[in-house]
Amino acid sequence: MKKLVIFCVILSGCNPYKKYLANDDLCGFDDPIFTLKEDERYFDVVKYKSAIDSSLNAFDRCVLLNNERLYVYIYAWNYNKAITKTIQDKNTGIIKRIGYDSIGRIKSFSNHHIYNSDYLQDIIWYNTDGSIRKNKDYRKVDKYPICYREALAIVARKKRRKDSITRLFKSEYSYRDKKYFVWKVYTKVPKRLGKGKSRYFNLDAQTGKILTKGIVVTVPAKFKD
C-alpha cells in the first residue's frame, strides 16, 4: 500500500499542468469587476454632461478616474450619442465595459483582459427597460477549461525571465494531425536579442500542456481598448 501511495505522488509531481484543471479559483471570475453593480445599470448623463460633451468634441475618451488601482473613462459616440464606460483594474488587467444609450440606459456589458480583445465571459445585451435581451457565451468552458489566467500563469513559468507577455487569445490549432483548442500567448523579447521579435506559445486549453513554441518576427501589439 505504501508503494502505491509513493507511486501516485511521483506521477502527480511529473504532471505540472494537472493542477490547473482543478484550480478554478485562479481564474478570478468572482472578482467584482466581472459583476454588473446595481448603480452601473444607469449612467447619469446630467451629472456627466461636461465629460460627455468633452468626448464628443474631442473625438476621444474622457478620463473620469485614474489612480493606482483603477483607470475609468467614457467615450461618447457622435453618430448616435451612445456612451461607453470602461473600467480597467490595473492590478489584474481586467477590463469592464458597459454600453449605454444617449439617455443613460444600459445597452451592453462585457469583460476583457488588457492582453486580449476577446470577451472573457458572456457579453450581455439589454432591452430599454433593463431586462436581458440576449447574451453570448465567450468563456466556452467545454473547449477551454484552462481559463485565460491559468494560461498566463503557465506561460509565466515557462517563458524566459526577461521576456514580457504582450498578447493572448483563443485559437484552433492543428498539431500532428489532431485539432486542438489552444491559448496562443506571445511574449516580447528584449531588443538586444532581436528588434521586433516575439516568442509564441501554443498551449492546449484542455490540459495546459505547451504543444509548440517558437519565434516570430512581428510582435503582436498589446491589446489597447
C-alpha positions, 0 to 999 in steps of 0.5 A: 500500500505504501508503494502505491501511495509513493507511486501516485505522488511521483506521477502527480509531481511529473504532471505540472499542468494537472493542477490547473484543471482543478484550480478554478479559483485562479481564474478570478471570475468572482472578482467584482469587476466581472459583476454588473453593480446595481448603480452601473445599470444607469449612467447619469448623463446630467451629472456627466454632461461636461465629460460627455460633451468633452468626448464628443468634441474631442473625438476621444475618451474622457478620463473620469478616474485614474489612480493606482488601482483603477483607470475609468473613462467614457467615450461618447459616440457622435453618430448616435450619442451612445456612451461607453464606460470602461473600467480597467483594474490595473492590478489584474488587467481586467477590463469592464465595459458597459454600453449605454444609450444617449439617455443613460440606459444600459445597452451592453456589458462585457469583460476583457483582459488588457492582453486580449480583445476577446470577451472573457465571459458572456457579453450581455445585451439589454432591452430599454427597460433593463431586462436581458435581451440576449447574451453570448457565451465567450468563456466556452468552458467545454473547449477551454477549461484552462481559463485565460489566467491559468494560461498566463500563469503557465506561460509565466513559468515557462517563458524566459525571465526577461521576456514580457507577455504582450498578447493572448487569445483563443485559437484552433490549432492543428498539431500532428494531425489532431485539432486542438483548442489552444491559448496562443500567448506571445511574449516580447523579447528584449531588443538586444536579442532581436528588434521586433521579435516575439516568442509564441506559445501554443498551449492546449486549453484542455490540459495546459500542456505547451504543444509548440513554441517558437519565434516570430518576427512581428510582435503582436501589439498589446491589446489597447481598448 
